[in-house]
Amino acid sequence: RGGGRPPDAAGGFPLLWLGFLLAAVAGVSSIGHAATIVASHGGSAAAAAFAVVAINCGNAGGRLGAGWLCDRFPAARIIGLAHLAAFAGFALLLAWPGAPQAVACVALQGLAYGIASGAFPGTLSILYGAANFGRYFGRLMTAWGLAGLTAPWLAGRLFDLQADYTVILWLCGGLSVAGFLVSRRLPG
């Protein structure tokens, strides 16, 4: 765990990178569009503003909770939990469209993104050790960079073309399922 040759030969890092990319796409798309998601589902300006607060509170709580959870449970399970929480939010809003459900959806996206943002670096530390953490953390953050540069723009473009978020919700829900499946293949 602490030193020596990192277990890259087993292919663990590419799975971590892919899982984090999938979590980040759903998370940054939701963060970038939280108010508009709620407004497009009939929410008032106050509900849209509350959604921005809710997504950020979920994000903070998820980050704090992920570290605690990773210390007590296998990190791969915590990563899977992040993807399941994201999926639950998207499924809720797709099944029952409405402003309250939109607020709950974006709050769950914040929670999921926060859990992922804490659990993936925690997993790096567990799998590759403190001596290798910096090298792998920088590489992991390229997944976040790719998601951050493309996902909010793509979500906005799709919204502009269709004047609703249905396609984006389905897409991000599917990515959350894919992320959960990736988490099932992670060590630990």
N, CA, C and O of each residue as an XYZ file, in Angstrom:
752
protein
N       0.806     -1.202      0.000
C       0.000      0.000      0.000
C       0.848      1.265      0.000
O       0.540      2.200     -0.740
N       1.876      1.322      0.784
C       2.598      2.565      0.983
C       3.670      2.853     -0.031
O       3.991      4.025     -0.227
N       4.236      1.896     -0.679
C       5.328      2.180     -1.599
C       5.486      1.054     -2.589
O       4.577      0.249     -2.794
N       6.630      1.010     -3.190
C       6.871     -0.020     -4.185
C       6.185      0.284     -5.491
O       5.711      1.396     -5.725
N       6.142     -0.706     -6.321
C       5.533     -0.554     -7.632
C       4.008     -0.510     -7.500
O       3.418     -1.409     -6.900
N       3.356      0.536     -8.061
C       1.897      0.594     -7.992
C       1.277     -0.519     -8.840
O       1.868     -0.938     -9.834
N       0.109     -0.992     -8.460
C      -0.518     -2.115     -9.155
C      -1.193     -1.725    -10.461
O      -2.322     -2.142    -10.723
N      -0.515     -0.931    -11.284
C      -1.085     -0.493    -12.552
C      -1.301     -1.630    -13.538
O      -2.212     -1.570    -14.364
N      -0.485     -2.649    -13.462
C      -0.579     -3.739    -14.426
C      -1.947     -4.408    -14.379
O      -2.391     -4.977    -15.375
N      -2.610     -4.347    -13.246
C      -3.926     -4.969    -13.121
C      -5.018     -4.169    -13.813
O      -6.147     -4.648    -13.913
N      -4.721     -2.973    -14.290
C      -5.714     -2.167    -14.995
C      -6.641     -1.392    -14.091
O      -7.660     -0.878    -14.552
N      -6.313     -1.294    -12.809
C      -7.183     -0.592    -11.877
C      -7.317      0.886    -12.141
O      -8.405      1.444    -11.997
N      -6.224      1.540    -12.527
C      -6.319      2.985    -12.707
C      -7.235      3.380    -13.865
O      -8.028      4.306    -13.694
N      -7.176      2.736    -15.026
C      -8.116      3.118    -16.088
C      -9.582      3.007    -15.659
O     -10.412      3.817    -16.070
N      -9.897      2.017    -14.845
C     -11.265      1.896    -14.348
C     -11.610      3.044    -13.401
O     -12.709      3.594    -13.463
N     -10.674      3.405    -12.528
C     -10.902      4.559    -11.648
C     -11.127      5.825    -12.465
O     -12.036      6.606    -12.184
N     -10.289      6.017    -13.477
C     -10.386      7.220    -14.310
C     -11.751      7.264    -15.003
O     -12.422      8.296    -14.998
N     -12.150      6.154    -15.589
C     -13.436      6.097    -16.280
C     -14.586      6.327    -15.311
O     -15.516      7.074    -15.618
N     -14.532      5.699    -14.155
C     -15.586      5.892    -13.161
C     -15.691      7.338    -12.713
O     -16.792      7.863    -12.547
N     -14.541      7.987    -12.517
C     -14.576      9.384    -12.101
C     -15.077     10.280    -13.222
O     -15.800     11.243    -12.967
N     -14.707      9.979    -14.449
C     -15.228     10.739    -15.593
C     -16.747     10.653    -15.624
O     -17.418     11.673    -15.784
N     -17.293      9.465    -15.476
C     -18.745      9.287    -15.532
C     -19.435     10.034    -14.389
O     -20.478     10.655    -14.594
N     -18.863      9.975    -13.201
C     -19.437     10.705    -12.064
C     -19.345     12.208    -12.273
O     -20.283     12.941    -11.960
N     -18.224     12.663    -12.798
C     -18.025     14.100    -12.989
C     -18.935     14.660    -14.071
O     -19.429     15.780    -13.937
N     -19.168     13.907    -15.137
C     -20.070     14.382    -16.196
C     -21.450     14.657    -15.615
O     -22.015     15.728    -15.834
N     -21.990     13.700    -14.879
C     -23.307     13.887    -14.275
C     -23.281     15.034    -13.265
O     -24.208     15.842    -13.219
N     -22.233     15.104    -12.464
C     -22.149     16.122    -11.425
C     -22.015     17.536    -11.961
O     -22.769     18.424    -11.564
N     -21.066     17.756    -12.857
C     -20.860     19.136    -13.329
C     -21.981     19.589    -14.257
O     -22.271     20.782    -14.342
N     -22.612     18.647    -14.952
C     -23.787     19.017    -15.756
C     -24.897     19.521    -14.846
O     -25.547     20.523    -15.144
N     -25.108     18.832    -13.753
C     -26.158     19.213    -12.820
C     -25.824     20.500    -12.082
O     -26.685     21.363    -11.918
N     -24.590     20.633    -11.640
C     -24.189     21.850    -10.937
C     -24.334     23.069    -11.857
O     -24.822     24.120    -11.440
N     -23.909     22.914    -13.092
C     -23.972     24.028    -14.036
C     -25.379     24.420    -14.442
O     -25.599     25.532    -14.923
N     -26.332     23.524    -14.254
C     -27.695     23.782    -14.731
C     -28.754     23.635    -13.647
O     -29.940     23.549    -13.963
N     -28.361     23.604    -12.392
C     -29.305     23.317    -11.301
C     -30.519     24.239    -11.325
O     -31.655     23.766    -11.280
N     -30.295     25.530    -11.394
C     -31.424     26.474    -11.359
C     -32.320     26.309    -12.576
O     -33.544     26.362    -12.457
N     -31.730     26.113    -13.732
C     -32.512     25.976    -14.957
C     -33.278     24.657    -14.988
O     -34.392     24.598    -15.508
N     -32.687     23.605    -14.435
C     -33.403     22.324    -14.357
C     -34.691     22.512    -13.557
O     -35.756     22.052    -13.969
N     -34.589     23.182    -12.428
C     -35.774     23.405    -11.585
C     -36.752     24.341    -12.286
O     -37.951     24.063    -12.308
N     -36.281     25.421    -12.848
C     -37.163     26.365    -13.544
C     -37.871     25.697    -14.718
O     -39.051     25.950    -14.961
N     -37.152     24.847    -15.443
C     -37.769     24.191    -16.604
C     -38.807     23.150    -16.200
O     -39.584     22.688    -17.036
N     -38.819     22.785    -14.939
C     -39.829     21.860    -14.425
C     -40.897     22.589    -13.614
O     -41.577     21.982    -12.786
N     -41.038     23.876    -13.850
C     -42.105     24.660    -13.240
C     -41.767     25.310    -11.919
O     -42.646     25.863    -11.259
N     -40.512     25.253    -11.520
C     -40.124     25.844    -10.245
C     -40.059     27.363    -10.302
O     -39.734     27.944    -11.337
N     -40.368     27.991     -9.193
C     -40.286     29.448     -9.078
C     -38.826     29.883     -8.996
O     -37.922     29.054     -8.891
N     -38.614     31.184     -9.045
C     -37.256     31.716     -8.894
C     -36.686     31.329     -7.526
O     -35.500     31.022     -7.407
N     -37.533     31.345     -6.503
C     -37.078     30.954     -5.161
C     -36.700     29.471     -5.122
O     -35.710     29.100     -4.491
N     -37.480     28.628     -5.790
C     -37.159     27.198     -5.830
C     -35.858     26.961     -6.591
O     -35.051     26.117     -6.202
N     -35.659     27.708     -7.675
C     -34.420     27.576     -8.449
C     -33.219     27.999     -7.614
O     -32.173     27.352     -7.648
N     -33.372     29.086     -6.864
C     -32.285     29.535     -5.996
C     -32.023     28.521     -4.890
O     -30.872     28.253     -4.546
N     -33.092     27.962     -4.336
C     -32.944     26.942     -3.301
C     -32.218     25.711     -3.851
O     -31.427     25.088     -3.143
N     -32.487     25.364     -5.105
C     -31.828     24.213     -5.730
C     -30.316     24.412     -5.794
O     -29.553     23.466     -5.601
N     -29.889     25.637     -6.065
C     -28.451     25.930     -6.105
C     -27.841     25.723     -4.715
O     -26.744     25.179     -4.585
N     -28.552     26.155     -3.698
C     -28.088     25.936     -2.328
C     -28.083     24.437     -2.010
O     -27.128     23.926     -1.423
N     -29.147     23.741     -2.397
C     -29.277     22.317     -2.088
C     -28.190     21.493     -2.766
O     -27.639     20.578     -2.154
N     -27.876     21.803     -4.012
C     -26.856     21.023     -4.717
C     -25.486     21.243     -4.075
O     -24.679     20.318     -3.996
N     -25.229     22.456     -3.624
C     -23.942     22.730     -2.980
C     -23.865     22.149     -1.574
O     -22.797     21.706     -1.151
N     -24.973     22.143     -0.848
C     -24.986     21.486      0.466
C     -24.799     19.984      0.308
O     -24.072     19.362      1.083
N     -25.451     19.398     -0.694
C     -25.260     17.980     -0.968
C     -23.821     17.667     -1.316
O     -23.267     16.666     -0.861
N     -23.214     18.526     -2.124
C     -21.816     18.359     -2.520
C     -20.905     18.380     -1.285
O     -20.051     17.508     -1.123
N     -21.092     19.367     -0.432
C     -20.258     19.475      0.776
C     -20.465     18.272      1.693
O     -19.499     17.701      2.198
N     -21.718     17.890      1.906
C     -21.996     16.743      2.759
C     -21.426     15.453      2.195
O     -20.902     14.622      2.936
N     -21.529     15.288      0.879
C     -20.983     14.097      0.240
C     -19.481     14.014      0.363
O     -18.932     12.936      0.589
N     -18.809     15.141      0.218
C     -17.347     15.158      0.350
C     -16.922     14.796      1.767
O     -16.003     14.003      1.968
N     -17.596     15.381      2.739
C     -17.255     15.085      4.134
C     -17.579     13.632      4.484
O     -16.790     12.952      5.141
N     -18.731     13.170      4.047
C     -19.144     11.814      4.355
C     -18.320     10.752      3.652
O     -18.121      9.669      4.202
N     -17.834     11.036      2.448
C     -17.088     10.039      1.675
C     -15.817      9.607      2.388
O     -15.493      8.420      2.412
N     -15.106     10.540      2.958
C     -13.881     10.186      3.673
C     -14.168      9.281      4.853
O     -13.483      8.281      5.070
N     -15.190      9.644      5.613
C     -15.579      8.837      6.757
C     -16.000      7.445      6.299
O     -15.596      6.445      6.892
N     -16.813      7.378      5.244
C     -17.297      6.092      4.737
C     -16.157      5.226      4.197
O     -16.125      4.017      4.429
N     -15.214      5.857      3.469
C     -14.093      5.092      2.903
C     -13.177      4.522      3.985
O     -12.485      3.531      3.752
N     -13.169      5.140      5.158
C     -12.393      4.606      6.274
C     -13.061      3.385      6.901
O     -12.409      2.627      7.620
N     -14.343      3.188      6.639
C     -15.090      2.128      7.310
C     -15.599      1.024      6.382
O     -15.898     -0.082      6.833
N     -15.696      1.320      5.106
C     -16.243      0.368      4.144
C     -15.340      0.311      2.921
O     -14.560      1.235      2.693
N     -15.428     -0.751      2.133
C     -14.621     -0.821      0.914
C     -14.899      0.383     -0.001
O     -16.050      0.717     -0.282
N     -13.832      1.011     -0.447
C     -13.959      2.233     -1.245
C     -14.773      2.011     -2.512
O     -15.523      2.898     -2.920
N     -14.643      0.861     -3.135
C     -15.404      0.592     -4.363
C     -16.910      0.653     -4.097
O     -17.679      1.059     -4.968
N     -17.323      0.254     -2.913
C     -18.754      0.330     -2.572
C     -19.205      1.781     -2.421
O     -20.324      2.131     -2.794
N     -18.346      2.603     -1.882
C     -18.686      4.018     -1.715
C     -18.774      4.686     -3.084
O     -19.654      5.515     -3.316
N     -17.879      4.334     -3.978
C     -17.945      4.845     -5.351
C     -19.253      4.390     -6.000
O     -19.927      5.182     -6.659
N     -19.608      3.130     -5.818
C     -20.879      2.637     -6.347
C     -22.059      3.396     -5.775
O     -23.019      3.687     -6.487
N     -21.992      3.721     -4.486
C     -23.044      4.504     -3.840
C     -23.202      5.868     -4.503
O     -24.322      6.342     -4.691
N     -22.096      6.492     -4.854
C     -22.165      7.797     -5.522
C     -22.934      7.684     -6.835
O     -23.803      8.506     -7.124
N     -22.614      6.676     -7.619
C     -23.304      6.497     -8.903
C     -24.785      6.157     -8.702
O     -25.636      6.611     -9.467
N     -25.088      5.363     -7.680
C     -26.492      5.034     -7.409
C     -27.286      6.260     -6.960
O     -28.442      6.427     -7.349
N     -26.676      7.109     -6.151
C     -27.363      8.332     -5.713
C     -27.662      9.233     -6.911
O     -28.747      9.807     -7.007
N     -26.701      9.353     -7.818
C     -26.933     10.155     -9.020
C     -28.073      9.554     -9.837
O     -28.978     10.270    -10.264
N     -28.029      8.246    -10.052
C     -29.085      7.593    -10.822
C     -30.452      7.802    -10.182
O     -31.432      8.067    -10.877
N     -30.519      7.683     -8.853
C     -31.790      7.855     -8.152
C     -32.385      9.229     -8.426
O     -33.591      9.352     -8.638
N     -31.551     10.259     -8.423
C     -32.049     11.603     -8.709
C     -32.584     11.742    -10.123
O     -33.659     12.302    -10.339
N     -31.830     11.230    -11.082
C     -32.284     11.317    -12.471
C     -33.560     10.504    -12.681
O     -34.482     10.963    -13.354
N     -33.619      9.301    -12.108
C     -34.796      8.444    -12.261
C     -36.028      9.094    -11.626
O     -37.119      9.041    -12.193
N     -35.858      9.698    -10.465
C     -36.960     10.382     -9.798
C     -37.571     11.440    -10.700
O     -38.788     11.488    -10.878
N     -36.726     12.284    -11.264
C     -37.231     13.385    -12.083
C     -37.810     12.890    -13.405
O     -38.782     13.456    -13.905
N     -37.229     11.848    -13.968
C     -37.791     11.301    -15.213
C     -39.142     10.632    -14.964
O     -40.047     10.742    -15.791
N     -39.284      9.947    -13.844
C     -40.529      9.241    -13.543
C     -41.649     10.182    -13.110
O     -42.809      9.974    -13.465
N     -41.304     11.216    -12.344
C     -42.300     12.149    -11.824
C     -41.827     13.588    -12.032
O     -41.365     14.224    -11.084
N     -41.933     14.106    -13.243
C     -41.471     15.473    -13.504
C     -42.240     16.489    -12.650
O     -43.455     16.386    -12.479
N     -41.523     17.442    -12.133
C     -42.125     18.495    -11.333
C     -41.048     19.257    -10.582
O     -39.917     18.789    -10.450
N     -41.405     20.422    -10.097
C     -40.428     21.281     -9.429
C     -39.858     20.659     -8.150
O     -38.642     20.700     -7.965
N     -40.677     20.085     -7.257
C     -40.090     19.492     -6.048
C     -39.134     18.335     -6.374
O     -38.090     18.175     -5.740
N     -39.515     17.540     -7.370
C     -38.665     16.433     -7.777
C     -37.377     16.941     -8.412
O     -36.322     16.326     -8.262
N     -37.463     18.065     -9.122
C     -36.261     18.655     -9.723
C     -35.305     19.135     -8.637
O     -34.092     18.965     -8.762
N     -35.833     19.728     -7.580
C     -34.984     20.150     -6.459
C     -34.341     18.922     -5.815
O     -33.146     18.927     -5.522
N     -35.132     17.876     -5.597
C     -34.580     16.646     -5.013
C     -33.525     16.035     -5.936
O     -32.494     15.549     -5.471
N     -33.784     16.062     -7.233
C     -32.823     15.517     -8.205
C     -31.487     16.237     -8.115
O     -30.442     15.592     -8.021
N     -31.505     17.560     -8.141
C     -30.225     18.275     -8.121
C     -29.542     18.158     -6.763
O     -28.313     18.167     -6.686
N     -30.331     18.047     -5.688
C     -29.717     17.822     -4.373
C     -29.002     16.475     -4.353
O     -27.898     16.365     -3.820
N     -29.629     15.450     -4.933
C     -28.990     14.140     -5.014
C     -27.756     14.181     -5.918
O     -26.779     13.474     -5.667
N     -27.797     14.998     -6.959
C     -26.620     15.133     -7.821
C     -25.469     15.761     -7.059
O     -24.319     15.354     -7.220
N     -25.768     16.748     -6.234
C     -24.721     17.343     -5.406
C     -24.136     16.330     -4.445
O     -22.918     16.241     -4.291
N     -25.005     15.562     -3.796
C     -24.547     14.529     -2.874
C     -23.676     13.504     -3.607
O     -22.597     13.150     -3.131
N     -24.139     13.035     -4.752
C     -23.399     12.030     -5.524
C     -22.044     12.564     -5.974
O     -21.031     11.870     -5.880
N     -22.034     13.791     -6.459
C     -20.784     14.402     -6.921
C     -19.830     14.589     -5.744
O     -18.626     14.376     -5.887
N     -20.347     14.981     -4.598
C     -19.504     15.133     -3.418
C     -18.923     13.809     -2.951
O     -17.743     13.729     -2.609
N     -19.748     12.770     -2.936
C     -19.244     11.444     -2.549
C     -18.147     11.011     -3.514
O     -17.089     10.546     -3.092
N     -18.402     11.165     -4.810
C     -17.397     10.776     -5.815
C     -16.118     11.587     -5.650
O     -15.018     11.046     -5.763
N     -16.258     12.872     -5.385
C     -15.083     13.740     -5.261
C     -14.241     13.403     -4.042
O     -13.051     13.717     -4.013
N     -14.827     12.780     -3.049
C     -14.067     12.318     -1.896
C     -13.614     10.881     -2.020
O     -12.506     10.538     -1.607
N     -14.464     10.032     -2.585
C     -14.166      8.593     -2.628
C     -13.102      8.231     -3.661
O     -12.294      7.335     -3.418
N     -13.088      8.903     -4.798
C     -12.089      8.542     -5.805
C     -10.670      8.868     -5.342
O      -9.801      8.003     -5.454
N     -10.388     10.061     -4.831
C      -9.041     10.299     -4.296
C      -8.723      9.390     -3.109
O      -7.588      8.938     -2.961
N      -9.719      9.120     -2.266
C      -9.498      8.196     -1.163
C      -9.122      6.809     -1.655
O      -8.276      6.139     -1.064
N      -9.750      6.388     -2.729
C      -9.444      5.091     -3.314
C      -8.031      5.061     -3.873
O      -7.327      4.059     -3.749
N      -7.620      6.164     -4.489
C      -6.233      6.237     -4.975
C      -5.256      6.007     -3.837
O      -4.301      5.243     -3.973
N      -5.495      6.661     -2.730
C      -4.610      6.538     -1.580
C      -4.586      5.111     -1.050
O      -3.529      4.594     -0.689
N      -5.735      4.487     -1.004
C      -5.829      3.115     -0.506
C      -5.123      2.151     -1.456
O      -4.359      1.294     -1.012
N      -5.371      2.283     -2.750
C      -4.835      1.325     -3.721
C      -3.367      1.550     -4.064
O      -2.622      0.591     -4.266
N      -2.948      2.819     -4.131
C      -1.603      3.117     -4.623
C      -0.659      3.622     -3.547
O       0.539      3.753     -3.798
N      -1.165      3.907     -2.364
C      -0.322      4.347     -1.263
C       0.009      5.828     -1.331
O      -0.090      6.465     -2.379
N       0.399      6.345     -0.198
C       0.716      7.770     -0.086
C       1.884      8.167     -0.986
O       1.904      9.277     -1.518
N       2.842      7.283     -1.158
C       4.021      7.605     -1.970
C       3.673      7.831     -3.435
O       4.380      8.563     -4.128
N       2.605      7.221     -3.914
C       2.212      7.338     -5.321
C       0.991      8.223     -5.531
O       0.556      8.421     -6.666
N       0.435      8.757     -4.447
C      -0.821      9.500     -4.541
C      -0.737     10.688     -5.504
O      -1.607     10.847     -6.361
N       0.279     11.506     -5.376
C       0.386     12.704     -6.209
C       0.425     12.388     -7.691
O      -0.235     13.049     -8.493
N       1.186     11.394     -8.048
C       1.295     11.011     -9.453
C      -0.071     10.601    -10.014
O      -0.450     11.015    -11.109
N      -0.798      9.792     -9.260
C      -2.077      9.294     -9.751
C      -3.206     10.311     -9.596
O      -4.139     10.323    -10.398
N      -3.132     11.154     -8.582
C      -4.166     12.172     -8.402
C      -4.182     13.133     -9.580
O      -5.251     13.476    -10.085
N      -3.015     13.567    -10.020
C      -2.947     14.456    -11.181
C      -3.551     13.816    -12.415
O      -4.247     14.479    -13.184
N      -3.295     12.554    -12.607
C      -3.869     11.834    -13.751
C      -5.384     11.692    -13.613
O      -6.121     11.833    -14.589
N      -5.839     11.412    -12.394
C      -7.272     11.281    -12.160
C      -8.001     12.589    -12.471
O      -9.110     12.575    -13.005
N      -7.380     13.708    -12.140
C      -8.020     14.994    -12.352
C      -8.199     15.338    -13.835
O      -8.960     16.245    -14.173
N      -7.501     14.618    -14.718
C      -7.754     14.852    -16.151
C      -9.168     14.412    -16.516
O      -9.766     14.971    -17.435
N      -9.711     13.422    -15.813
C     -11.100     13.008    -16.051
C     -12.041     14.150    -15.672
O     -12.976     14.466    -16.408
N     -11.785     14.763    -14.520
C     -12.608     15.898    -14.099
C     -12.469     17.049    -15.089
O     -13.456     17.698    -15.435
N     -11.240     17.302    -15.545
C     -11.035     18.383    -16.516
C     -11.808     18.153    -17.796
O     -12.440     19.073    -18.316
N     -11.765     16.937    -18.309
C     -12.511     16.618    -19.529
C     -14.003     16.817    -19.311
O     -14.684     17.406    -20.150
N     -14.508     16.332    -18.193
C     -15.928     16.498    -17.888
C     -16.281     17.974    -17.704
O     -17.293     18.445    -18.221
N     -15.444     18.692    -16.971
C     -15.727     20.100    -16.699
C     -15.730     20.979    -17.935
O     -16.478     21.954    -18.012
N     -14.895     20.633    -18.898
C     -14.829     21.422    -20.128
C     -15.935     21.085    -21.128
O     -16.291     21.920    -21.959
N     -16.472     19.888    -21.055
C     -17.424     19.469    -22.081
C     -18.856     19.295    -21.588
O     -19.790     19.707    -22.275
N     -19.049     18.703    -20.428
C     -20.396     18.304    -20.011
C     -21.362     19.475    -19.803
O     -22.484     19.402    -20.304
N     -20.997     20.549    -19.097
C     -21.963     21.640    -18.943
C     -22.313     22.293    -20.287
O     -23.457     22.680    -20.524
N     -21.313     22.406    -21.154
C     -21.581     22.980    -22.478
C     -22.534     22.078    -23.268
O     -23.503     22.558    -23.857
N     -22.257     20.774    -23.279
C     -23.101     19.843    -24.014
C     -24.525     19.837    -23.454
O     -25.490     19.821    -24.218
N     -24.660     19.849    -22.137
C     -25.994     19.896    -21.529
C     -26.729     21.166    -21.941
O     -27.920     21.127    -22.246
N     -26.021     22.287    -21.949
C     -26.631     23.548    -22.377
C     -27.027     23.523    -23.840
O     -28.091     24.016    -24.214
N     -26.175     22.955    -24.656
C     -26.467     22.869    -26.096
C     -27.690     21.998    -26.354
O     -28.559     22.359    -27.148
N     -27.755     20.853    -25.682
C     -28.919     19.978    -25.841
C     -30.191     20.652    -25.337
O     -31.255     20.505    -25.939
N     -30.084     21.395    -24.229
C     -31.247     22.132    -23.729
C     -31.684     23.187    -24.739
O     -32.879     23.350    -24.986
N     -30.730     23.904    -25.323
C     -31.068     24.922    -26.318
C     -31.766     24.321    -27.528
O     -32.672     24.936    -28.090
N     -31.357     23.130    -27.932
C     -31.950     22.486    -29.104
C     -33.344     21.936    -28.829
O     -34.188     21.916    -29.726
N     -33.597     21.485    -27.589
C     -34.850     20.801    -27.300
C     -35.746     21.527    -26.299
O     -36.893     21.130    -26.096
N     -35.240     22.571    -25.681
C     -35.983     23.363    -24.697
C     -36.463     22.529    -23.504
O     -37.445     22.881    -22.851
N     -35.767     21.430    -23.228
C     -36.009     20.695    -21.994
C     -34.821     19.784    -21.710
O     -33.934     19.601    -22.544
N     -34.836     19.222    -20.509
C     -33.686     18.442    -20.041
C     -33.886     16.931    -20.136
O     -33.056     16.179    -19.626
N     -34.946     16.469    -20.766
C     -35.233     15.038    -20.781
C     -34.085     14.209    -21.342
O     -33.686     13.220    -20.727
N     -33.552     14.586    -22.481
C     -32.455     13.823    -23.086
C     -31.232     13.832    -22.169
O     -30.554     12.814    -22.024
N     -30.959     14.951    -21.566
C     -29.804     15.064    -20.673
C     -30.005     14.183    -19.438
O     -29.071     13.520    -18.987
N     -31.219     14.176    -18.897
C     -31.503     13.332    -17.740
C     -31.328     11.855    -18.081
O     -30.756     11.102    -17.293
N     -31.809     11.439    -19.233
C     -31.622     10.056    -19.665
C     -30.143      9.745    -19.878
O     -29.656      8.696    -19.458
N     -29.442     10.652    -20.523
C     -28.021     10.438    -20.787
C     -27.233     10.321    -19.482
O     -26.460      9.382    -19.299
N     -27.432     11.268    -18.590
C     -26.694     11.235    -17.321
C     -27.124     10.056    -16.451
O     -26.300      9.488    -15.734
N     -28.402      9.682    -16.502
C     -28.851      8.492    -15.793
C     -28.154      7.244    -16.321
O     -27.740      6.380    -15.548
N     -28.029      7.155    -17.639
C     -27.316      6.027    -18.240
C     -25.848      6.020    -17.870
O     -25.274      4.959    -17.624
N     -25.229      7.200    -17.827
C     -23.829      7.282    -17.417
C     -23.655      6.874    -15.960
O     -22.630      6.304    -15.589
N     -24.652      7.164    -15.140
C     -24.598      6.759    -13.735
C     -24.669      5.243    -13.598
O     -23.973      4.659    -12.768
N     -25.504      4.611    -14.408
C     -25.564      3.142    -14.402
C     -24.224      2.579    -14.869
O     -23.701      1.639    -14.271
N     -23.668      3.152    -15.937
C     -22.360      2.693    -16.416
C     -21.300      2.866    -15.336
O     -20.458      1.990    -15.139
N     -21.342      3.994    -14.639
C     -20.391      4.221    -13.545
C     -20.544      3.209    -12.430
O     -19.551      2.754    -11.863
N     -21.787      2.849    -12.108
C     -22.004      1.828    -11.086
C     -21.410      0.496    -11.536
O     -20.785     -0.204    -10.740
N     -21.600      0.147    -12.798
C     -21.038     -1.108    -13.310
C     -19.512     -1.085    -13.262
O     -18.884     -2.098    -12.954
N     -18.922      0.058    -13.564
C     -17.463      0.194    -13.452
C     -17.039     -0.002    -11.996
O     -16.041     -0.668    -11.723
N     -17.794      0.576    -11.065
C     -17.424      0.461     -9.642
C     -17.423     -0.985     -9.174
O     -16.677     -1.338     -8.260
N     -18.241     -1.819     -9.780
C     -18.300     -3.237     -9.404
C     -17.030     -3.987     -9.813
O     -16.768     -5.082     -9.314
N     -16.238     -3.400    -10.721
C     -15.018     -4.041    -11.177
C     -13.774     -3.516    -10.467
O     -12.670     -4.012    -10.689
N     -13.955     -2.517     -9.619
C     -12.812     -1.946     -8.902
C     -12.364     -2.870     -7.779
O     -13.187     -3.560     -7.178
N     -11.075     -2.888     -7.494
C     -10.614     -3.692     -6.360
C     -11.148     -3.140     -5.049
O     -11.375     -1.937     -4.920
N     -11.345     -4.006     -4.095
C     -11.766     -3.576     -2.762
C     -13.228     -3.436     -2.687
O     -13.762     -3.081     -1.636
